[in-house]
């Protein structure tokens, strides 16, 4: 009898341990201290504590599991548990994610954070469930601006420039609306493109301008701040649906707590990078934002096509 009870206890213990999971999460950023990498590692610490050691997350950064597009595809089918990507590669998969990507939508970083922390942010994250992704969090990705060998003080200054953009229809349209020639190009080729003159300019945030050494190629950073498109953390719905409700709640709570950690790390990284590029001789130029905003109507008309998108845009614009 005792032997039978022991065997039952062992079997129960094995079943419990079999359910313990170390979720795998992908990130393309190289630095182990990059804010999104730090955030998901913090999420793992919180989840480990909430689940009593049952669940953790291992972050595979440096593109170890593939490009952003490749890892999105893996998450969709459940071959990978989580991925942190810029929201742009999700635009073609989950259309509502285009909303926070729209140009000049957010008036400030505070406005962006308040909007994405509110009901409209939750609606955008939830909209991805129908296509196989559980949206867990938005992370900061800074304000994107144009950098070139000359100042771009107004929209007329951008006319005719070859500006590198992400490989996305929205980004091509955004730069095209400025009268510039959008040049889609992988991020890793931008430095050489600027150095050789293949492109005249690029657009990105201050940390990218710094850490990718783009400041070595061009010295004028014009603060168009045309986009504050966030990063997004999503989990495979295939994996999510296998978790009991209480463990799903733990994952959501851990993700929520990781946001503040990411933002703090981002703000510190941005401040450090701004000092670095100034020390490298960069000129930071203020611009006439209204001249850029005035030509963005066709971009909104082309991409904000559904009632849900238009309502979300208005909600964000009305957020104080």
N, C-alpha and C positions, 0 to 999 in steps of 0.2 A: 504493500500500500504506500509506504514511504517512498519507495523507488518510483512508483507511478506519479506521486505528487511532485517529486523532484523533476521528473521528466516534463511534466506539464509546466512547471515553473520555468524550466530552461527554455522550453518551446515558446512560452509567452515572452520571455526576455529576448529571445532571438527575433520574434515577430516585431517587438517594439523597436529593437535596434535597426531592423531592416527598414523601418519607416523613417529613420533619421536621415536627413538629406543635407549634403553640402551642395547648395545650388551654385551653378556656374554662371558668371556674369562677364560679358565682354565689353571692352573699351579700347578705342584706337590710340588713345594718348600714351605717349612713351613714358613720361615721368611718373614715378610711383607716388609723388606728392602732388600730382595734378588734382585740382579741386574735385572733379567728378570721381576720380579713383579713390580719393580720401573719403568722399561721401559714401560710396557704396561699401567700403571697408567698415565705416562707422555703422552703416545699416546692418552689416553682418554681426557686429558686436552687440547691437541692441537686440537683434533677432535671436542670437545665441542666448542672451539673458532672458528674454521673454518666453522662449520655448524651453527653458531649463536645460539648455545644451543640446537640444534635439536638432535644431536647424542652424546652419551657417551659410555664408556666401563666400565663394572664392572668386576674386577678381582676376581675370586674364586681360591685362592691358597690353599696350605696345602692338595692338593688332594681331595678337597671337592666334586668335580664332578666325581671323579674316577681316575684310573691309566692313564698313558700316552696313552696306547693302547685303553682303554675304551673311553677316550675323543676324540681321533682321529676318532674312529668309530662314535661318536655322531656328530662331525663336518661334516663328510662325508654325513650324511643324513639330515643335517640342524637342528638337535635337539639342537645343540650348535653352537654359532657363530664363536668363535675363540679359538685356543689353541696354547700354547707355549710348545714345546717339544724338547728334544734332537733330532738331526737329525736321529739317529740310528733307532728308532721305525718307522720312515717314509720310511726306505730303502725298505721294502717289499711291500709298497703301491705305492711309487713313485720312481722307480729305479734310476733316475738320482741323487737323493739325496745321493746315495752311493759315488758319486765322491768326495765330500769334506770330506768324512769319511776315505778315503784311507790312509794307513800308510805312514808316512814320506813324505807326499805330499807337505806340506807347510814348507818352510825354516825358517820362523820366524812368529811372530804375525803380523808384518807389511805386510809381503807377503800374509798371509791369508786374512787380511782385504782388501788389494788392489785387490786381486783376486775376492773375494766375492762381493765387491762393483762394480765390472766391468761387462762387457757383459756376462761372463760365469756364474756369480752368478745370473744374471737376467734370463738367459736361464734355469738354474736349477729350480728356483722358478716357472717360467712359465710352465715347464714340468709337474707340479703337477695339472694343471687345467684339464687335460684330465681324471683325476681320482677323480675329485670332490673337489679339494682344490685350493685356490688362495694363492700362496706364497707371503707374504708381506715383510719379513725381515729375515736376518740372524743375530743372536746375538752371542757374544763370549761365549765360554765354557771352555776357557783355554787350556793349553797343558796337555795331559794325560801322566802320567809316572807310573812306577812300584814301589810299596813300599812293603818291606818285612823285615824280621829280619836280612837279610844280604844284602850287596851291590850287585847290578846286573850291573857290569861295562861293560860287553860285552855279546854278544848273548850266548856264552858258559855258562855263569853264570845262564842263565834262564832255561837251559836244565833240564827237569824232575820236575820243580816246578809246584805245583797246583796253578794256577792263576785265581782268579775270574774275569769273564768277563760279560758284558751285554748279555742278552738273544737274541743273534743275530748271524747268520751264519758267517757273516763277522768277528766279533770279535773272534769267535772260531777259524777261519782260521788264523787270524793275530797272535794270541798267539801260535797256533800250529806250525806256520812257525818258531817260535823261538825255537822250540823243547820242549816247556812247555806243560803242561796238562791244557787245558782250562776248567774252571769249571763255567758254567753259573749259576747265582744266583741273586735273587732280591737284590737291593741295601740295603734294610733294614736288610738283614741277614749277611752282610759283616763283621760287627763289631764282632759278635759272632763267625763267621767262622774263623776270624783271631785269636781271643782270644783262641779258643778251638783247633786250629791247623787243623781244617777241610780243610782250605786252607792255603797255604804257603805265598801267596802274593795277592795283588789286584792292580788295575791300575785306576788312576783317577787324577783329577787336585788337586792343592794345597788347594783350599778352601774346597773341599770335604774331603780330608785327615784331615783337621783341624776340620770342623764343625760337621762331623759325628763321631768324636773322634777316628778315625782309628789310629791316632798317639799314642793313649794309648796302642794299641796292638802291633804295629810294629814301629820301629824308623828310618829305613833307606829308604830314598826317592831317588831313582835313576832316574836321569833326562833323561830318554829315549825320552820323548816328541814325542812318536810314533804317536800320533794323535792330531790334533787340530779340530776335528769334531765340527761344530758349533751347536748352538741351532737354531730352526726355528720357525717362527710365521706364521701360516696359518689361512685363513678364509674359511668358508664353501662357496662353489660355489653356492649352493642352495640359501643362504642368499645374496651373492654378486650379483647374477643376478637380484635380486629384486630392487637393488639400481640404481637410475639414474646415468648416466656417470659422472656428476659433483660431486656427492657424493662418487662415487668410487674413483675419483681423490683425494678427501679429505682424505679418509681412507689411500690411498697410501702415501700421503704427511705426515700424522700424524705418520704412521709406520716408514717412512724414518727418521723423526726427532727423533724418539725414539731410533734409533740405537746408536747415539752419547752419549745419556744419559746412555744407557746400558753399553757401552764400558767404559765410565768414572767410573761408579759404579763398574764394573768388575775389572778394574785395581786397584782401591782402595781396594776392597775386597781381591784381590790376594796378595797385599802388606801386608795387615793386617794379613792374614792367614799365610803367610810365616814367619812373625815375631812371630806369636803364636806357630807354630810348632817348630821353633828353640828354643823358650823359654821352650817348653815341652821336649826338648832333642833330637829332630830329627836331623839326619845327612843328609845333601843334597849332593848327589854324582854326579859328572860329569861322562858321559859314552862315550864309543866308538860307536857313532851312525852308523858309516859306517858298522860295523859288523852286526848290525840289518838290515840296509837297504839292505845289500847283499843277504838276504834270503827272501825278500818280493816279488820277481818276480812271484812265483806261486799264491800269493794272488791277484795280479793285473790280471794275466791270467784268474783266476777263476771268478772274479767279473766284470771286465771292458770288457764286451763282445760285446758291440754295437759300431758302428762307432761314434755315438754321444758322448758316454762316453770317448772313446779313444781321440777324438778331444778335449773334455773339459779338460782331464788330461794334454794333451800337451800344451793347452793354459795356464793353471795354471803354469805348469813347466817353460814356456817361459816368464811368467810375471816377469818383473824386478821391 
